[in-house]
Amino acid sequence: MNPFADALAWLSWRVVHVEQKSLRANLLASFPALTEPQLQQMMRDYYRSFAQVLVEVVRSVSLTPAELRRRVVLEGFEPVRAALGAGTPVLLVAAHQCNWEWMLLALSLELGYPLDAAYKPLVDGWAQREMLKARSRFGARLVPAQSCWRIFCAAGAPRAPLRWWPTRSRAPASAGTGPDS
């Protein structure tokens, strides 16, 4: 891990206590059987992961194509390239289980075809402009997610509800329905 990210995680966890009460409450609502040591470990892991991604997001504005190719390796995209080469539109869906920012940049750089990416606009105008600039560095076109739903519906996609309320945890939480609905 990055030493700066380690320091940022430690400061967030031990000094500033960023969102600690809500993080604890959310984890306990989702995992009520956690022991205190397990809960503490999950919270520390959350801060480490969040700090690492934050540092990587900041770093994404200056990554060279060579650095990005060294750090992000895309595998298994031959069927995608074949479909695109045949003129078939492709919808790639990715969860936020990695650094989405770097994945978008790598796809923009490596796919070899125009790339539109859905995103949720940020509230702060300055942050919005900077993130759009960083995300589109290698040619991706950013489309607000709500516009994508309108485009999909106009193209004949099913008009399923955009949100559902899972009942797996004790606290209700809104979740998107996903591309298969």
VENUR-V159222 format. One record per backbone hydrogen bond with DSSP energy under -1.0 kcal/mol. NH is the residue of the N-H (numbers start at 1). CO is the residue of the C=O. E is the energy in kcal/mol with one decimal. If there is no record, write none. Layout:
NH & CO & E
NH & CO & E
//
This chain:
6 & 2 & -2.5
7 & 3 & -2.2
8 & 4 & -2.6
9 & 5 & -2.8
10 & 6 & -2.4
11 & 7 & -2.6
12 & 8 & -2.5
13 & 9 & -2.2
14 & 10 & -3.4
15 & 11 & -1.6
16 & 11 & -2.9
18 & 12 & -1.6
20 & 17 & -1.4
23 & 19 & -2.5
24 & 20 & -2.5
25 & 21 & -2.4
26 & 22 & -2.7
27 & 23 & -2.6
28 & 24 & -2.6
29 & 25 & -2.2
30 & 26 & -2.0
31 & 27 & -3.1
34 & 31 & -1.8
39 & 35 & -2.6
40 & 36 & -2.6
41 & 37 & -2.2
42 & 38 & -2.4
43 & 39 & -2.4
44 & 40 & -2.5
45 & 41 & -2.7
46 & 42 & -2.2
47 & 43 & -2.3
48 & 44 & -2.4
49 & 45 & -2.7
50 & 46 & -2.9
51 & 47 & -2.4
52 & 48 & -2.3
53 & 49 & -2.4
54 & 50 & -2.4
55 & 51 & -2.5
56 & 52 & -2.3
57 & 53 & -2.6
58 & 54 & -2.1
59 & 55 & -2.4
60 & 56 & -1.6
61 & 58 & -1.1
62 & 59 & -1.8
68 & 64 & -2.6
69 & 65 & -2.5
70 & 66 & -1.8
71 & 67 & -2.0
72 & 68 & -2.8
81 & 77 & -2.7
82 & 78 & -2.6
83 & 79 & -2.3
84 & 80 & -2.5
85 & 81 & -2.7
86 & 82 & -1.5
87 & 84 & -1.6
88 & 83 & -2.7
97 & 95 & -1.8
100 & 98 & -1.4
103 & 99 & -2.0
104 & 100 & -2.6
105 & 101 & -2.1
106 & 102 & -2.7
107 & 103 & -2.7
108 & 104 & -2.5
109 & 105 & -2.0
110 & 106 & -2.8
111 & 107 & -2.5
117 & 141 & -2.6
119 & 143 & -1.6
128 & 124 & -2.5
129 & 125 & -2.3
130 & 126 & -2.4
131 & 127 & -2.6
132 & 128 & -2.4
133 & 129 & -2.2
134 & 130 & -2.5
135 & 131 & -2.9
136 & 132 & -1.6
137 & 134 & -1.0
139 & 136 & -2.0
141 & 115 & -3.0
143 & 117 & -2.8
145 & 119 & -2.8
147 & 144 & -1.1
148 & 144 & -1.3
149 & 145 & -1.8
150 & 146 & -1.5
151 & 147 & -2.2
152 & 148 & -3.0
153 & 149 & -2.6
154 & 150 & -2.3
155 & 151 & -1.6
156 & 153 & -1.5
157 & 152 & -2.6
160 & 158 & -1.1
164 & 175 & -2.1
170 & 29 & -1.5
175 & 164 & -1.9
//
